[in-house]
Amino acid sequence: MGKLATPKLEVYLSEDDDAEPIIVQTINADLVLTETTGRKHGWGTFAEAPIKNQTFMAWAALKRRGLVNGATFEEFEKTAVSITTAESGGEIVAFPTPPGLGSG
């Protein structure tokens, strides 16, 4: 099977220097849910609100895999420290506001 066209993301939930990211492969369903939810809530297009949309896409993928421990999107966006693409050498694509030290 070839490389998937949907992004693989590294999600950091802790500000600790030695924190390990959660790496999750997004799929089309995550992108569709992001687009539908963003439109419903008036977030704008991905180009207009990349941080919100990227954060939601990461949450959707993690939730689908059972890795959010029941956290709502609102809870997740308050605790996610950073989200980068795993396949682009760590290019930062979104930087949600961290909630403070000790998360994760």
RAPESUL-V268218 format. One record per residue. RES is the residue in three letters. D_FIRST is the distance of its C-alpha to the first C-alpha in Angstrom with 2 decimals. Layout:
RES&D_FIRST + RES&D_FIRST
This chain:
MET&0.00 + GLY&3.80 + LYS&6.81 + LEU&8.52 + ALA&11.78 + THR&13.91 + PRO&15.79 + LYS&15.68 + LEU&19.38 + GLU&21.89 + VAL&24.80 + TYR&28.09 + LEU&30.61 + SER&33.26 + GLU&35.34 + ASP&35.83 + ASP&35.00 + ASP&33.21 + ALA&31.16 + GLU&27.49 + PRO&25.17 + ILE&23.03 + ILE&19.47 + VAL&17.71 + GLN&14.55 + THR&15.88 + ILE&14.54 + ASN&16.15 + ALA&18.80 + ASP&20.01 + LEU&20.50 + VAL&22.29 + LEU&24.46 + THR&25.31 + GLU&26.35 + THR&28.33 + THR&30.04 + GLY&30.87 + ARG&32.45 + LYS&34.36 + HIS&35.78 + GLY&36.45 + TRP&34.37 + GLY&33.71 + THR&30.57 + PHE&27.97 + ALA&29.85 + GLU&33.15 + ALA&32.26 + PRO&29.21 + ILE&30.29 + LYS&30.94 + ASN&27.76 + GLN&25.53 + THR&27.39 + PHE&26.95 + MET&23.20 + ALA&23.01 + TRP&25.37 + ALA&23.48 + ALA&20.23 + LEU&22.37 + LYS&24.38 + ARG&21.49 + ARG&20.50 + GLY&24.23 + LEU&24.87 + VAL&27.81 + ASN&30.42 + GLY&31.77 + ALA&32.44 + THR&32.95 + PHE&31.53 + GLU&35.05 + GLU&35.23 + PHE&31.82 + GLU&32.71 + LYS&35.94 + THR&34.37 + ALA&31.24 + VAL&32.31 + SER&29.54 + ILE&26.03 + THR&24.01 + THR&20.56 + ALA&18.75 + GLU&16.86 + SER&20.00 + GLY&22.13 + GLY&23.87 + GLU&25.02 + ILE&27.13 + VAL&26.30 + ALA&28.69 + PHE&31.64 + PRO&33.05 + THR&36.62 + PRO&36.84 + PRO&39.25 + GLY&41.00 + LEU&40.79 + GLY&39.72 + SER&36.81 + GLY&33.88
